[in-house]
């Protein structure tokens, strides 16, 4: 295959030559490599520089770039796996060129994860990670990282596919990025807790075409019970913008207090924290010493995530303004006015028009309308 040299972070490696004239150039190569996922990989390198796991599995390595970077830039023992012989040949070539001691294996990811354990397991498939979560939950010692690029099923745009893959009923709302992230996390949690293990989200975010989870796993039934207690639903009014949250395995019927309609449950999904503030702070402090190409973007992402409220939905203040038939002011002014009134309010990391707040909807509407 024709290959070209690429650099990410401190790592130089070879990838197949792609056709830049296609709508999706990564699909043109015999081995998959997507340069648009550099931020995803950069953020994981930064996090791993803090966590320092004893071993790391790149379960679906393709060109091996993620595992290569972990081995070269973090310096922890790495296993790169893929079922494609072409991918494995390229990964081995990259390992040898860098002089790394990384292990390269060819096989089915589920089979490998059913036979061996790794301190950190990383799933980065093309599309849905759903078929691999069960085996990953058994293979991962302390850390489980998951990428999903099937955002349409997760966000409710492809409802039946989302229900099949994630055993959840998402809804295509204006806060669909939040729904997708929490649907994915809720599914992973339900796969993990059946093994009497708990989950603590460290750094989870939605960005462009993917959702990304970085999770710490805890042993014991008590940890699993605490985790399961955060599974619940967003209860959305089908007629107005009102929504609320419920925890519990099954949703309880509720009426909208504003218009009287029956609220529609969105979920089950994760309703707890999606980030650990101390972890994000440590990532911020370490960022200057970790050379990554998307450092500025990661710095902004970390800062916004640290300020973001833990609500499972947001209000798009442009949508609220349109419903009120008023021109929206600046989002900064809306957030500041809500805080002045004694409510909590923040931006969301995945949208420039999202407002997270504990203020009742009528208060938010009054603020946006200038009343």
C-alpha positions in Angstrom: 0.0 0.0 0.0 1.1 3.6 -0.6 1.9 5.2 2.8 2.7 8.7 3.9 4.3 10.0 7.1 2.2 11.9 9.7 3.0 13.5 13.0 0.7 13.9 16.0 2.0 15.1 19.3 5.6 13.8 19.6 4.9 10.7 17.4 5.7 10.2 13.7 4.1 7.3 12.0 3.0 6.0 8.7 -0.6 5.8 7.4 -2.1 4.8 4.0 -2.4 7.5 1.4 -5.9 8.8 1.2 -7.9 10.3 -1.7 -8.6 13.9 -0.6 -11.2 14.4 -3.3 -13.7 12.0 -1.6 -16.3 13.2 0.8 -14.8 11.0 3.5 -11.1 10.5 2.7 -10.3 8.1 5.6 -12.6 5.6 4.0 -10.4 5.4 0.9 -7.4 3.8 2.6 -6.9 0.1 3.1 -6.2 0.8 6.8 -8.3 3.3 8.6 -6.9 6.6 9.9 -8.9 9.8 10.6 -7.0 13.0 11.2 -10.1 14.7 12.5 -9.8 12.5 15.6 -6.6 14.1 16.7 -8.3 16.1 19.5 -9.8 12.8 20.8 -6.3 11.2 20.9 -4.6 14.3 22.2 -7.0 14.5 25.1 -6.5 10.8 26.0 -2.7 11.3 25.9 -3.0 14.2 28.3 -5.3 12.2 30.7 -3.0 9.1 30.6 0.0 11.3 31.5 -1.8 11.8 34.8 -3.3 8.4 35.3 -0.3 6.3 34.3 -2.0 2.9 34.0 0.1 -0.3 34.4 -1.0 -1.5 30.9 -3.1 -0.2 28.0 -5.1 -2.0 25.3 -5.9 -0.3 22.0 -8.5 -2.9 21.1 -9.2 -1.8 17.5 -5.9 -0.3 16.5 -6.1 0.1 12.7 -2.9 1.9 11.8 -2.1 1.8 15.5 -1.8 5.5 16.0 -3.6 5.7 19.4 -1.6 2.8 20.9 1.6 4.1 19.3 1.2 7.5 20.8 0.4 6.1 24.2 3.5 3.9 24.1 5.8 6.7 22.8 4.4 9.7 24.6 3.2 8.3 27.9 5.6 5.3 28.2 3.2 2.7 29.5 3.1 -0.9 28.3 0.8 -1.0 25.3 -1.0 -3.8 23.3 -2.3 -2.9 19.8 -4.9 -5.2 18.4 -6.8 -5.4 15.1 -8.4 -8.2 13.2 -7.1 -7.0 9.8 -3.8 -8.4 8.6 -3.1 -5.2 6.7 -3.7 -3.1 9.8 -1.4 -5.4 11.9 1.4 -5.2 9.3 1.2 -1.4 9.3 1.0 -1.3 13.1 4.1 -3.5 13.4 5.9 -1.3 10.9 5.1 1.8 12.9 6.2 0.1 16.2 9.5 -1.0 14.7 10.2 2.5 13.1 9.7 4.1 16.5 11.7 1.5 18.4 8.9 0.6 20.7 8.4 -2.5 22.8 4.6 -2.4 22.2 2.8 -5.7 21.6 0.9 -6.1 18.4 -1.8 -8.8 18.1 -4.2 -9.9 15.4 -7.6 -11.2 16.5 -11.2 -10.5 17.4 -11.3 -7.7 20.0 -14.1 -9.5 22.0 -12.1 -12.7 22.1 -9.0 -10.9 23.2 -10.8 -9.0 26.0 -12.5 -12.2 27.1 -9.2 -13.9 27.6 -6.9 -11.1 29.0 -7.1 -8.2 31.4 -5.5 -4.8 31.0 -5.3 -1.9 33.4 -6.8 0.4 30.8 -9.0 -0.7 27.8 -9.7 1.7 25.0 -12.5 1.1 22.5 -12.4 3.3 19.3 -14.4 1.4 16.7 -15.7 2.7 13.4 -19.3 3.4 14.4 -20.9 1.9 17.5 -18.9 0.4 20.4 -22.0 -1.4 21.8 -21.0 -4.9 20.7 -17.7 -4.6 22.6 -18.8 -3.1 25.9 -19.5 -6.3 27.7 -16.1 -7.9 27.1 -14.4 -4.6 27.8 -16.2 -4.3 31.1 -14.6 -7.7 32.1 -11.2 -6.9 30.6 -10.6 -3.4 32.1 -8.9 -3.3 35.4 -9.1 0.3 36.5 -10.0 2.3 33.4 -12.4 2.0 30.4 -12.3 4.5 27.6 -15.0 4.5 24.8 -15.5 6.4 21.6 -18.8 6.3 19.7 -19.2 7.9 16.2 -22.8 6.8 15.6 -24.2 10.1 16.8 -27.5 9.8 14.9 -28.7 6.7 16.8 -27.4 8.0 20.1 -29.1 11.4 19.7 -32.5 10.1 18.5 -32.2 10.9 14.8 -32.2 7.2 14.0 -34.5 6.1 16.7 -34.8 2.4 16.0 -31.0 1.9 15.6 -30.5 3.8 18.9 -33.0 1.5 20.7 -31.4 -1.7 19.3 -27.8 -0.7 20.1 -28.2 1.0 23.5 -31.5 -0.3 24.9 -32.7 3.2 25.4 -35.2 5.5 23.8 -33.4 8.7 22.9 -35.2 11.8 21.6 -34.1 14.2 18.9 -34.2 17.4 21.0 -32.3 20.7 20.8 -30.1 19.1 23.6 -29.4 16.0 21.5 -25.6 16.1 22.1 -26.2 15.8 25.8 -28.7 13.0 25.3 -26.3 11.1 23.1 -23.4 11.4 25.6 -25.6 10.4 28.5 -27.3 7.6 26.6 -23.8 6.1 25.8 -22.7 6.5 29.4 -25.9 5.0 30.7 -25.5 1.9 28.4 -21.9 1.4 29.5 -23.0 1.6 33.1 -25.7 -1.0 32.7 -23.1 -3.3 31.1 -20.6 -2.8 33.9 -22.7 -3.0 37.0 -23.9 -6.5 36.3 -20.4 -7.6 37.2 -20.7 -5.9 40.6 -18.5 -3.0 39.5 -19.1 0.7 39.7 -18.3 3.6 37.4 -16.8 7.0 38.0 -16.8 9.4 35.0 -13.4 11.2 34.8 -13.7 13.1 31.5 -16.6 12.7 29.2 -17.5 15.0 26.3 -19.3 15.4 23.0 -17.3 17.0 20.1 -18.3 17.3 16.4 -19.1 13.8 15.2 -18.2 11.7 18.2 -18.8 11.1 21.9 -16.0 10.1 24.2 -16.0 8.5 27.7 -13.0 8.2 30.1 -14.2 6.1 33.1 -12.6 4.8 36.3 -14.0 1.4 37.4 -14.6 0.5 41.1 -15.0 -3.0 42.5 -17.8 -4.2 44.6 -21.6 -4.4 44.8 -21.8 -1.2 46.8 -20.0 0.7 44.1 -22.3 -0.8 41.5 -25.4 0.2 43.5 -24.2 3.8 43.8 -23.6 3.9 40.1 -26.9 2.4 39.2 -28.7 5.0 41.3 -27.7 7.6 38.7 -29.5 5.9 35.9 -32.7 7.8 35.1 -34.6 9.9 32.5 -35.1 13.4 31.1 -38.8 14.0 31.2 -39.6 16.2 28.2 -42.8 18.0 27.4 -43.9 17.2 23.9 -45.7 20.6 23.5 -43.6 23.2 25.2 -39.9 23.6 26.2 -40.3 22.3 29.8 -38.2 19.3 31.0 -37.2 17.8 34.3 -35.1 14.8 35.5 -36.0 11.6 37.2 -33.7 8.9 38.6 -34.8 5.3 38.7 -34.9 2.2 36.5 -38.5 3.0 35.2 -39.9 6.4 34.6 -42.9 7.6 36.7 -45.7 9.4 34.9 -45.6 13.2 35.2 -47.6 16.1 33.8 -46.1 19.3 32.5 -46.7 22.0 35.2 -46.8 24.6 32.5 -49.2 23.1 29.9 -50.6 19.9 31.5 -49.2 17.5 28.8 -47.9 14.1 29.7 -44.1 14.3 29.9 -42.2 11.9 27.5 -39.3 9.9 29.1 -36.0 10.1 27.3 -33.7 7.3 28.4 -32.7 5.4 30.4 -29.5 7.5 30.5 -26.9 8.7 33.0 -28.1 11.6 35.2 -25.0 12.1 37.4 -21.7 14.0 36.9 -19.9 13.4 33.7 -16.6 14.9 34.8 -14.4 14.8 37.8 -13.3 18.4 38.6 -10.0 17.3 40.2 -9.1 15.3 37.1 -9.8 18.2 34.8 -7.8 20.5 37.0 -4.8 18.1 36.9 -5.2 17.9 33.1 -5.1 21.7 32.9 -2.0 21.9 35.0 -0.3 19.2 32.9 -1.3 20.6 29.5 1.7 22.9 29.1 4.1 20.0 29.5 2.3 17.7 27.0 3.0 18.8 23.4 -0.3 18.2 21.5 -1.5 19.8 18.3 -4.9 20.6 19.6 -3.8 22.1 22.9 -5.7 25.3 22.6 -8.9 23.5 21.8 -8.4 21.1 24.7 -7.7 24.1 27.1 -11.0 25.7 26.1 -12.8 22.3 26.4 -11.4 21.7 29.9 -12.3 25.2 31.1 -15.8 25.0 29.9 -16.3 21.5 31.3 -15.1 22.6 34.7 -17.7 25.4 34.8 -20.6 23.3 33.3 -23.5 22.3 35.5 -24.3 18.6 35.9 -27.9 18.9 34.5 -28.8 16.2 31.9 -30.2 18.7 29.4 -29.8 22.4 28.4 -32.0 25.1 27.0 -31.0 26.5 23.6 -31.5 30.2 24.3 -32.0 30.9 20.6 -34.9 28.3 20.6 -36.4 29.9 23.7 -36.1 33.4 22.1 -37.8 32.2 18.9 -40.7 30.7 20.9 -41.1 34.1 22.6 -40.7 36.0 19.3 -37.9 38.1 20.7 -34.3 38.8 19.5 -31.9 37.0 21.8 -29.2 39.0 23.5 -25.7 37.6 24.2 -25.4 34.3 26.0 -23.1 35.8 28.5 -25.7 38.4 29.5 -28.4 35.7 29.9 -26.1 33.6 32.2 -25.0 36.6 34.2 -28.6 37.7 34.8 -29.6 34.2 35.9 -26.7 34.2 38.4 -27.7 37.7 39.6 -31.2 36.3 40.4 -29.6 33.6 42.5 -29.7 30.7 40.1 -26.9 28.5 38.8 -26.1 28.9 35.1 -23.4 27.9 32.7 -22.6 27.2 29.1 -22.3 23.6 27.7 -19.1 22.4 26.1 -20.7 21.2 22.9 -22.8 24.1 21.9 -22.4 27.9 21.6 -26.1 28.5 22.3 -26.7 26.1 25.2 -27.6 27.4 28.7 -27.6 25.0 31.6 -29.4 26.3 34.6 -31.5 25.3 37.6 -33.8 28.3 37.0 -37.4 27.4 36.2 -38.3 27.8 32.5 -40.6 30.9 33.2 -37.6 32.6 34.9 -35.3 31.8 31.9 -38.0 33.1 29.5 -38.3 36.3 31.4 -34.6 36.8 31.4 -34.3 36.2 27.7 -37.3 38.4 26.9 -35.6 41.2 28.9 -38.3 41.3 31.5 
